[in-house]
Amino acid sequence: MHEEEPSRSAQSAQPRFSRPPRKRGPVRAVTPERVELARWLFECTGGRPVRELENAFPNSPSKGQWNELLNGRRLVSRDLLDSVITSLVPLGDRQRMRRRGERLLAAAEAADRANSNSDAPAVFPRPASEPLPGTPRSQAQPADLRMSRRRVLTALSFAGVAAGGGTWALWPKEARSGADSSKPAFELPSGKMRIDAVMPVPPAKPHQVVSDYWLFTEDRYLRVRISSTADAKYPVYEVLKPPTKLSEWGKTIGAVKGFQEGIDAVLHVPEEPNQYWVFSKDQYIRIEVSPKDRYADKMISDPIPNSISDWAEAFKGFTSIDAVMPVPGSENKAWVFSGNNYVLIRLHGKGKAGGTPEVHQSISDGWEGSIGSQEGFSTGIDAAIPVPGEPKQYWVFSGKKYMKINVSMNDNYSDSVLRPPSTLRTEST
């Protein structure tokens, strides 16, 4: 796998902003529907000055008309709506933002028809297709519309700013992305029902705290940064790579029949910082991912794939597994979940598959302080991610639900709830 990043030459070839985005004034609209449409358009433009919008869309409205679009006195045309989405919105957000924009426009038009005093919708020719300066790299949501100038400048994080041949973005520490706000940046891709598996991104330096993970959902995966602050309300802090087909893992997961359609769980290989066992149904493979060279992957296991029967003793007869949770303070122990049961295993070490089971019981009996007492979680979980810098805390996922738990490092591993179950956002919401 080679995750592509925009080249420096491509970045420097883009036009540059002449000045930061303008401050958002009050929305002066006739109907509430126009207010919402104007706010949506401001989100899409990232707070850019009117002059920048005129230059980027030379065939679009004049300055006065752009002002009317942004304050709700004029409705955006469907051609302009489509062009703004294509030019300004990150690829992973386009479908969701287009659906939202079309819904808001239809609502505004309906309100106008019911209100004889409303302004008539305007129709404008399609603007030039050339993207606006600094086509966005970040997946973060734009800042709230009613904000100080400092926060308005953070809207650059939504669009990115080309400067000096590179890119830069201003992030207030408390609002770097939507992950810890009311508008999380991460959403389950359209049609996906759960996070099937997670894999830590190997850190650049040994013993470095892992904060980036790949999330797998059916035949797609994302790379994200996990929320780590104590008051974080959402597990994903920032989306680093939007949903992409598993075929990008062309030398490992994407090259093995059965794994191409999705994986179930990932288990780190002890004493091998960049190696993982990847499970799919009743099979598994062993792979290595480089922390350099854009996360190049290679196959370690032979033959390909292996039967999960190699783990029969460790997994107490599980014919497939759903999730893996590393034990805090131990590199060679993990909880492995299958249906409404789990097993605590001690891995053999030195890359040998299998291990010794230490505990085997139902989730409701063994995790009664947290997931075992929660509806939907007691019957099975799909994935678990250690909170970065907090090895005793975990984000746990089951279907479209998630919760945050704590596990003590004593002999009994007593568990408790830190944040009760909530619902993951999806592209349809």
C-alpha positions in Angstrom: 0.0 0.0 0.0 1.2 3.5 -0.9 -0.9 6.3 0.4 -0.5 9.2 -2.0 0.0 12.7 -0.7 -0.3 15.9 -2.9 3.1 16.6 -4.5 5.0 19.8 -3.6 5.1 20.8 -7.2 1.3 20.4 -7.5 0.9 22.5 -4.4 3.1 25.3 -5.5 1.4 25.4 -8.9 -1.9 26.4 -7.4 -2.8 30.1 -7.1 -2.4 31.6 -3.7 -4.8 33.5 -1.4 -4.2 37.2 -1.4 -5.5 37.6 2.2 -7.2 35.5 4.9 -10.9 34.6 4.8 -13.3 37.4 5.7 -15.3 37.5 8.9 -18.8 36.2 8.6 -21.5 38.8 9.2 -25.1 38.2 10.2 -27.2 36.3 7.7 -29.9 38.6 6.4 -32.5 36.3 4.8 -36.2 36.4 4.2 -36.9 32.8 5.4 -35.2 30.4 7.8 -34.6 28.1 4.9 -32.6 30.8 3.2 -30.6 31.3 6.4 -29.6 27.6 6.4 -28.7 27.6 2.8 -26.5 30.7 3.2 -24.8 29.0 6.2 -24.2 25.9 4.1 -22.6 28.0 1.3 -20.4 29.8 3.7 -19.2 26.4 5.0 -18.4 25.2 1.5 -16.5 28.4 0.6 -14.5 28.2 3.9 -15.0 31.8 4.6 -13.1 33.0 1.6 -13.3 36.7 0.7 -15.8 37.7 -2.1 -12.9 38.8 -4.3 -11.3 35.4 -4.2 -14.7 33.8 -5.1 -15.0 36.2 -8.1 -11.6 35.3 -9.3 -12.0 31.6 -8.8 -15.4 31.5 -10.6 -15.1 34.2 -13.3 -18.4 33.3 -14.9 -20.3 33.3 -11.7 -22.1 36.2 -9.9 -20.6 39.6 -9.5 -19.4 40.9 -6.1 -22.8 42.3 -5.2 -24.5 39.0 -6.1 -21.9 37.0 -4.2 -22.7 39.1 -1.1 -26.4 38.4 -1.6 -25.7 34.6 -1.9 -23.7 34.6 1.3 -26.3 36.6 3.2 -29.3 34.7 2.0 -30.9 37.4 -0.2 -30.3 35.3 -3.3 -30.5 31.6 -3.9 -27.5 29.7 -5.3 -28.2 28.0 -8.6 -27.8 24.3 -9.0 -24.9 24.8 -11.5 -23.1 27.0 -9.0 -23.9 24.6 -6.2 -22.3 21.7 -8.1 -19.2 23.8 -9.0 -18.6 25.0 -5.5 -18.8 21.4 -4.2 -16.4 20.1 -6.9 -13.9 22.9 -6.4 -13.9 23.6 -2.7 -15.1 20.6 -0.7 -12.7 17.7 0.2 -13.3 14.5 -1.9 -14.5 12.5 1.1 -17.1 15.1 2.0 -18.5 15.9 -1.4 -21.4 13.5 -1.6 -22.6 14.4 1.9 -22.3 18.1 1.3 -24.0 17.9 -2.1 -27.0 16.0 -0.7 -27.2 18.6 2.1 -27.0 21.5 -0.3 -29.6 20.2 -2.6 -31.9 19.5 0.3 -31.5 23.0 1.6 -31.9 24.6 -1.8 -35.1 22.7 -2.4 -36.4 23.7 1.0 -35.6 27.4 0.3 -37.3 27.3 -3.1 -40.4 25.7 -1.5 -40.5 28.4 1.2 -40.2 31.1 -1.5 -43.1 29.7 -3.4 -45.1 29.8 -0.2 -44.0 33.4 0.5 -45.0 35.9 -2.1 -42.6 38.5 -0.7 -39.5 36.3 -1.2 -36.8 37.2 -3.7 -37.0 35.1 -6.9 -34.2 32.4 -7.3 -31.4 33.5 -9.6 -29.8 31.3 -12.3 -26.1 31.7 -13.1 -23.9 30.1 -15.7 -21.5 27.3 -14.5 -18.3 28.9 -13.3 -14.8 27.9 -14.4 -13.8 24.4 -13.4 -10.4 25.4 -12.1 -10.2 24.7 -8.3 -9.9 27.6 -5.9 -6.5 28.2 -4.4 -5.5 25.6 -1.8 -7.8 22.7 -2.6 -8.4 21.2 0.9 -6.3 18.4 2.3 -7.8 18.3 5.8 -11.1 16.5 6.4 -11.9 18.8 9.4 -15.2 20.6 9.5 -15.2 24.4 9.2 -15.5 26.5 12.3 -18.9 27.8 13.5 -20.2 30.7 11.6 -20.7 33.0 14.6 -17.1 33.4 15.7 -14.3 35.8 16.3 -11.8 36.7 13.7 -9.3 34.2 15.2 -11.9 31.5 14.7 -12.8 32.6 11.3 -9.1 32.2 10.3 -9.4 28.5 11.4 -11.8 28.0 8.5 -8.5 27.7 6.5 -8.2 24.3 8.0 -11.2 23.3 6.0 -9.7 24.5 2.7 -6.0 24.7 3.3 -3.9 27.6 2.2 -1.1 27.4 -0.4 1.8 29.5 0.8 5.5 29.4 -0.1 5.2 26.3 -2.1 3.5 24.3 0.7 0.4 24.4 2.8 -0.5 25.7 6.2 -3.5 25.7 8.4 -4.5 27.4 11.7 -6.0 25.2 14.3 -7.2 26.5 17.6 -6.0 23.8 20.1 -9.5 23.3 21.4 -11.2 23.0 18.0 -8.6 21.4 15.7 -11.3 19.2 14.1 -15.0 18.4 14.6 -14.0 15.3 16.7 -14.4 17.0 20.0 -17.3 19.3 19.0 -21.0 18.9 18.1 -20.0 18.2 14.5 -17.6 15.3 14.4 -15.3 15.1 11.4 -15.5 11.3 11.1 -18.6 9.7 9.7 -19.3 6.1 8.7 -19.3 5.9 4.9 -22.7 5.8 3.2 -24.2 2.3 3.5 -21.7 1.0 6.0 -23.1 -0.3 9.2 -20.0 -0.7 11.5 -16.3 -0.4 12.0 -15.2 -4.0 11.4 -11.6 -3.8 12.5 -8.8 -1.4 13.5 -5.1 -1.4 12.9 -2.5 0.9 14.6 -0.4 2.9 12.2 3.2 2.1 13.0 4.9 5.1 14.6 8.0 6.7 13.0 10.0 6.1 16.2 10.1 3.0 18.5 8.0 3.3 21.7 6.2 6.4 20.4 2.6 6.8 21.5 0.3 5.5 18.8 -2.5 8.0 17.9 -3.2 7.1 14.3 -5.2 4.1 13.2 -6.7 2.5 10.1 -10.4 1.8 10.4 -11.8 -0.9 8.2 -15.5 -1.1 7.2 -16.4 -3.8 4.7 -14.4 -3.2 1.5 -13.2 0.3 2.6 -10.7 1.7 5.0 -9.8 5.2 6.4 -6.8 6.5 8.3 -7.7 8.6 11.3 -6.3 10.3 14.4 -7.9 9.2 17.7 -9.2 11.6 20.3 -7.1 11.6 23.4 -8.3 14.4 25.7 -10.1 13.5 28.9 -13.2 15.4 27.9 -13.3 14.1 24.3 -16.9 13.2 23.3 -16.1 11.5 20.0 -13.5 8.8 19.3 -12.1 10.2 16.0 -10.2 13.5 16.4 -9.3 13.9 12.7 -9.7 12.1 9.4 -6.3 11.8 7.7 -7.4 9.8 4.7 -10.9 9.5 3.4 -12.7 6.1 2.7 -10.6 4.2 0.1 -11.0 0.7 -1.4 -9.1 -2.2 0.3 -7.5 -2.9 -3.1 -5.0 -0.2 -2.2 -3.4 -2.8 0.1 -2.3 -4.5 -3.1 0.4 -6.7 -1.7 -1.5 -8.0 1.4 -5.1 -7.6 2.3 -6.2 -6.4 -1.2 -4.4 -9.4 -2.8 -6.1 -12.2 -0.9 -9.5 -13.6 -1.9 -11.9 -13.2 1.0 -9.9 -10.4 2.6 -10.6 -8.0 -0.3 -14.3 -7.8 0.8 -13.4 -7.0 4.4 -11.5 -8.1 7.5 -12.7 -8.9 11.0 -9.9 -8.1 13.4 -6.2 -7.3 13.7 -3.7 -8.6 16.3 -0.3 -7.1 16.8 2.6 -9.5 16.6 4.7 -9.3 19.8 8.3 -8.2 19.5 7.6 -7.1 15.9 6.5 -3.5 16.0 5.3 -3.2 12.4 3.8 -6.7 12.0 0.2 -7.8 12.4 -2.0 -10.9 12.1 -5.1 -10.0 10.1 -8.2 -12.2 10.4 -11.1 -12.6 8.0 -13.7 -15.3 8.7 -11.9 -18.6 9.3 -8.6 -17.4 7.9 -5.7 -15.1 8.8 -2.5 -13.7 7.2 0.6 -12.0 8.7 1.7 -8.7 7.2 4.2 -6.0 7.8 3.6 -2.3 7.2 6.5 0.2 6.9 6.3 3.4 8.9 8.1 5.0 6.0 7.6 4.9 2.2 3.9 5.8 2.5 3.2 2.7 4.6 4.4 0.1 2.1 2.9 -3.3 3.0 4.3 -6.8 2.4 3.2 -10.3 3.2 5.1 -12.3 5.9 2.9 -15.4 6.2 3.4 -18.5 4.1 1.2 -20.2 3.0 -1.4 -17.6 2.1 -3.8 -17.5 3.8 -3.6 -19.6 7.0 -6.4 -21.4 8.8 -7.7 -20.0 12.0 -7.4 -23.6 13.4 -3.8 -22.6 14.2 -5.3 -20.6 17.0 -7.7 -23.3 18.2 -6.1 -23.7 21.6 -5.7 -19.9 22.2 -9.2 -19.0 21.0 -10.9 -21.9 22.8 -12.5 -23.1 19.6 -13.6 -19.8 18.1 -14.1 -20.3 14.3 -13.9 -16.6 13.7 -13.2 -13.5 15.8 -14.8 -10.1 15.9 -12.4 -7.9 17.8 -9.1 -7.7 19.7 -8.3 -5.5 22.7 -4.7 -5.3 23.9 -4.2 -5.7 27.7 -2.8 -2.6 29.3 0.8 -2.9 30.3 1.4 -6.1 28.4 2.7 -6.6 24.9 1.9 -10.3 24.7 -1.6 -10.4 26.2 -4.9 -9.5 24.5 -8.7 -10.0 24.9 -10.2 -11.6 21.8 -13.9 -11.4 21.3 -16.2 -13.7 19.3 -20.0 -13.2 19.5 -21.0 -12.8 23.1 -17.9 -14.5 24.4 -14.3 -13.6 24.9 -11.0 -15.1 25.8 -7.9 -13.5 27.5 -4.8 -15.0 25.8 -1.1 -14.9 26.4 0.6 -15.0 23.0 3.5 -17.3 22.3 5.8 -14.5 21.3 8.6 -14.3 18.6 6.0 -14.2 15.9 4.6 -17.7 16.5 0.9 -18.0 15.9 -1.3 -19.0 18.9 -1.1 -18.7 22.6 -2.4 -19.9 26.0 -5.9 -19.0 27.1 -6.2 -17.6 30.7 -9.9 -16.6 30.9 -12.8 -17.7 28.8 -16.4 -16.5 29.6 -19.3 -14.4 28.3 -19.0 -10.7 27.9 -21.9 -10.1 30.3 -20.1 -12.0 33.1 -16.5 -10.8 32.5 -17.2 -7.1 31.7 -20.1 -6.4 33.9 -18.7 -3.0 34.8 -18.7 -1.7 31.3 -19.6 -3.4 28.0 -21.1 -6.4 29.7 -23.9 -4.3 31.1 -24.7 -2.2 28.0 -27.3 -3.2 25.5 -25.8 -4.0 22.1 -22.3 -4.4 23.6 -23.0 -7.4 25.9 -23.9 -9.5 22.8 -20.7 -8.6 20.9 -18.3 -5.8 19.9 -16.7 -5.0 16.6 -13.5 -3.1 17.5 -11.6 -1.5 20.4 -9.0 1.3 20.3 -6.7 2.3 23.2 -6.9 6.0 24.0 -3.6 7.6 22.9 -1.5 8.2 26.0 -4.0 6.5 28.3 -3.3 2.7 28.0 -6.0 1.8 30.5 -8.8 3.6 28.5 -10.5 2.3 25.3 -13.0 3.5 22.7 -15.2 0.4 22.0 -17.5 0.0 19.0 -20.5 -2.1 18.4 -22.5 -1.6 15.2 -23.1 2.2 15.0 -22.6 2.7 18.7 -19.4 3.6 20.6 -18.5 4.1 24.2 -15.4 4.8 26.3 -14.3 2.5 29.1 -11.5 2.2 31.7 -9.7 -1.1 32.6 -7.6 -1.2 35.7 -4.1 -2.7 35.6 -4.7 -4.9 38.7 -5.0 -8.7 38.6 -8.7 -8.6 38.1 -8.7 -6.0 35.3 -11.8 -4.3 36.8 -13.7 -2.2 34.3 -15.9 0.9 34.3 -17.7 3.2 32.0 -16.1 6.6 31.2 -18.6 7.7 28.5 -21.9 5.9 27.9 -22.9 4.6 24.5 -23.5 7.1 21.7 -24.2 6.9 18.0 -21.6 7.3 15.3 -22.4 9.8 12.7 -23.1 8.5 9.2 -23.1 10.2 5.8 -26.9 9.9 5.7 -27.3 12.1 8.9 
